[in-house]
Each structure stands twice: as C-alpha cells, then as structure tokens.
C-alpha cells in the first residue's frame, strides 16, 4: 500500500494522528523529524540553535528521499518539509499527502503546551500564526487531501483520513484529475456508500474498479489492492460465465439508465453464488462511470437473469438504506417527513406520478447532513453563527451527492429548496413565493411540522396544539399560507398520514 503522509502546521495533531493511523492500519510509523535527529545526533531544538535552519532542511531533504523509497508507512512529515516543492514531489512518489489544518486560536492553545516553541516568544503569537498559515497556504494546497482538526476528536480525524487515503479510500479514484470533483466523491462515497449494507463498486467505462465499499470487500474476502484498477469481471466472475457477463455489461452501458440483472460470482475462486445487481450510470461533463450495488440472490434461483430496467425506487432504496446505516436518527426524520409530505400532496390532488417524485425527494432531502460534523449536528446547546452556516450547507451537499445519478435529476431542485422561506429569507438562494418549487413548499411544511413534534437534542417535542400555533405564525413567512391551511386542517381532523414503509420502518412510526 502507498504511504500516507501527514503534514501541516504545528498544533494540528500530526504526530498523534499519524501514530493512531499506524496502529489502526498496521503500518509503520515514521517521523522525519525523528530521523533528522538520529542522523544529526542532536535534538531539533539544538540543530536550529547550533547549525541553523539551512542545515536542518538539507538533512530533512535527504531523510525524505530515503523514506520515500519504501511503502506501507505512515509518514509524520514536518510542517515545513512540504514548503520545498521537491520534497512534496518526493512524498507523492509513493504516497498520499494529507494536510491537517486547525483554527489559529486552537493551534496557539495546543502549541502553548510545548513552551519551548520559538513562536511563543514573539509579541503577538496569534497574529504570527495567521501570517505563517497564509504564507504556507500555497504550498499546503498541493496536498492530495485536507482535514480540519479544530474540533480535536482524534477518532473522527483518523476515520476521515482512512476514508480519504486508506484502503479503498478516495485516493484510488485519482480525484481532481479526470474524475468528479473531490467534494462530490467524498460525500457520495465516504458519507453514504462506504457503509452500505449492499456490496457497492464503481467502475470506469472499461470495467476497472475505482471504488469498492467495506461490504464488497468483506463479502468477497479480498483486500482493496486485489480489486482496485482491475476489471471486476476478471476478479469475481467464474471463467465459464465471463463471456456472457461481458455481453450483459455491454447492455448495461448502452441502456444509459438504471438496470437490474443477476449473474454468478465466485468467492475466493471456490464458492459460487448468484448475485443480484442494480446498476446506475454516473456521469460528469467528461467521464462516465457505473455504480453497481449488489446482494446475494435470496430466492436461490441460481440462474442468469437478463438485464432489465430497474425502477427509481430500487436505487433510492439502496441510497436510503445507506443513510439509515450512517445516521438512523436523520433517516427516521426523513421517513416521518415523507409520510406528512405525501399526505399533503395527495390532499392537494397532486398527480400520482408527481407524488412519487416528491416521495423520493422527501426521503433524500436531508442526506447532505451526513457530511456535517456530528458534534455540530447533535449539539445540545445553541449553535454559533459559524456552526449554523455549516448546517445551511446540507441542501447543496445532498444535491452534490446525487448529481451524478442522472435519473434523479428531477428531485434535486426540491432537495435544494426545502429550506427556502415563502418571504424570501430562507437559504441557500433566497427564493420567494412561487419562485420556490411547489414540491419544495410542500416539503417545507412537512419538515417543520415533523421538527416541531419530535424530540431534539436541545429540547423536548412540542405538543400538537403548540405546533399548530407555531405553524399558524409561520404562514406567509417561512411557509406557503395556502398549504399550511390545508395541512393544519388535516392535522385537526386526524387525516395526517401516508403510506411510507421501508425496511422495518412504517408510517405508524411517524404518527
């Protein structure tokens, strides 16, 4: 496996995170600073005092060159090492560079614990930190990935680094050069599909695997190295079935929409099972990929099932199942909102096809919250302005997750606009009145009622009577007044309900 290189300013937690990564991934921990001390026979402090920085950088460059000849290491690189472009190039030769960041105040607080740091002797340490961060920004931006360590939870930081640079992580996709944007891939893969109960793989147009989730690797008893950048048919399909599966794959590519099919697979080249796959094209402006989500054939048909269209519900179920695995509380909220929204839509005599589309949008409307730090999402106290700004990004993040799934295009405007206010004071675009999609206005009514009538980390649920009063006060402000009147009439008459049932959750749970 490639090296994982941790760099960044002092006080960002490089050493602690590096050692934790080495332990979790069973890789060798290497500190470039430690190796410079060994090579010089002096401490870092003495090197700078007696020999100067130029001597240190010369020794550091040689150490980096030597270290980068090896693999399977977690390299704790000094914060100044990557300021030299040659060092950065060398570290990337057999490695994935991850830069750690933190707010200046946090960096300063952590640095004070090491009182020998020269930084603490200047007149204004905080300003000096800000200046140095700005100076180093251009160099640090050349790292492959970036992780903010401000919150200080090492477990979360380590998990993020593993998802980015570890086995089966984002680094295998070579993002940013000939693929989707890094942010989109990170959201779609790490915060949604990585922990899916389905075996999920993503392949390029030639069938080479660029992503395989944990369930896939576990089911087929293989490491990421065995499947990444290899044609999946050559790896998991028995020899005798490959020609037919190749032909079926040609149909999948030509369909340009979601498909289902069933084929034989082999596990460790011995055990044979038939696998049911749902496939979906993923497309950006320049490149085409295919996502496959599979489960063993539970009906034990033990035969090929030809390629045939999959329903939108098939793919939405896979995505929603992944969201339940990642954050069951948010998924339960989405189910209740879906129940209320579907009921309101039918009361307004919306066409059944449009009701079904609204149902999908409602199920997925908060999926972007999977990208929000749990300490913010479940904070019991009042959110700071900065934290609320983070929360407000979730509609856009959800849209970015699903944008590659072309047949879900029609749900994206509804997801994006479900926090727009009727008076134009909402987010993200400040839409007003009829500028807000009708389905999003229905979703907003259902969303707010669910939020009022459910417990939250910072308060108990409001009663039905209290919720009705608050909803009345929101007419013409947050919510469409006509839709509020219809909805509250349903609430008062006991007609609020829906038909949402999914994998053990039912609409009775939403009442």
Number of C-alpha atoms within 10 A of each C-alpha: 13 19 25 29 26 26 27 27 21 20 24 27 22 26 20 12 22 26 19 18 24 18 13 12 14 12 18 16 19 19 21 20 21 18 16 23 18 12 13 15 11 14 14 17 13 13 18 14 10 11 10 12 13 11 13 17 15 11 18 24 19 14 18 23 15 11 20 19 11 12 16 17 24 27 30 23 26 20 20 17 21 24 17 12 12 14 20 20 14 18 25 18 14 20 25 22 26 23 25 26 23 21 16 21 15 17 21 20 12 15 17 13 10 11 11 11 12 10 16 17 10 10 9 10 16 18 13 16 20 14 13 12 18 12 12 16 13 11 16 26 12 17 21 21 20 20 17 14 22 18 14 13 10 14 11 14 21 21 15 19 23 20 19 26 22 22 21 24 22 23 22 19 23 13 18 12 9 11 18 21 13 18 13 19 19 20 21 23 23 22 24 24 28 24 21 24 19 23 24 26 27 25 24 19 13 13 18 19 24 23 27 26 24 21 19 24 18 11 14 17 11 13 15 22 12 11 21 21 17 16 16 18 19 13 17 18 21 20 13 9 14 17 13 12 20 13 11 18 17 12 15 23 19 9 15 16 19 24 24 21 21 24 24 22 23 17 16 13 13 9 10 15 17 22 23 20 23 24 28 26 23 22 17 15 8 8 12 17 22 24 21 21 25 22 17 18 17 10 7 10 10 15 13 16 16 14 21 15 15 17 14 16 14 14 20 16 16 18 21 23 21 22 27 20 15 18 16 13 11 16 23 18 19 25 26 28 28 30 28 30 29 28 22 27 24 14 15 13 9 14 10 12 9 14 19 16 18 26 26 22 26 32 25 25 29 23 30 26 24 21 21 18 15 12 11 17 18 13 14 12 10 10 15 10 9 8 16 13 11 17 18 17 17 23 24 17 24 24 24 20 21 22 19 22 19 16 18 17 13 13 22 19 17 27 29 26 27 28 27 25 25 24 16 17 15 18 16 17 14 16 19 18 18 10 12 23 19 18 24 25 26 26 30 27 26 26 24 18 23 23 16 20 18 15 12 13 10 11 11 11 15 16 11 14 11 12 19 21 11 15 20 15 13 18 18 16 17 23 25 23 18 10 21 24 14 14 27 21 14 16 16 12 9 9 14 20 20 22 14 21 13 12 8 6 14 17 17 13 13 21 13
